[in-house]
Amino acid sequence: MADNVKDFFDRFVEDFPSFDGSIIANRYTAPYTAVTSDGEFWQSNDSVEIEAYFQGLLDRHLSQGVLFCKYNDFECQQVGKSNYFATVTWSMMGAEDKVITTWRESYNLVNTASGLKIFTSIDH
């Protein structure tokens, strides 16, 4: 089952360069809660807010010169029959494979009728 979660993140990397918040938001389910490394919470109860949130993040990355992303240090643990806890290290990449920013993030995912969806993420 961890292979399904890895595929989920691989598709995220493929779709990221579109810089389209609706494509990225499709991987999340409401309610969704994000926690920054500083302990700041952001919560949404609907898909419209989630899309706007990710469009804002994508726009910020694009303004910083990010062209694509990649991840490494993938870890995944199944929790029950249809839930997963996954952690990756993200790198936002610019021209000539320059690393613009990097961080570690953990996710709670649930397997729904429409595939895996993230319902909580924590930056660290």
Phi, psi and omega in degrees: 000330177300333177297323178296321180291319177298317176301321178303313180288326176298318178293325176302313180299319179295322184275339185307314184297353175289337184051038180251111183300329180291325179292314180293316182298336180297344180272000185241154177237148178267141000285150178233137178235130174245140178234127180280170178295341176272359179088010177282137180258144168226128181228142178231145177253359178212163185293331179296315177295320180297316179299315179297319179301311182288327176297320177297317178295316179297318178298320178296315179300315180299320180292339178272359179093011178290133178247331180200173178229165172211165179224159173210185180054043181291129173228144181211139176226130175283138180235105184074201184279329189224017180239154182219151171241118184233147178225137177221160170255120181266144170231124174268125191248142177249198179301149179056034178057031177284130176282121180268318176204158179212149176199166176256141181218139177247147186228143165256124181238150176231142177273113181252177177299334179258018177106186180294140177222143176270134176241348175208142172220148181226121174278143176206000000 
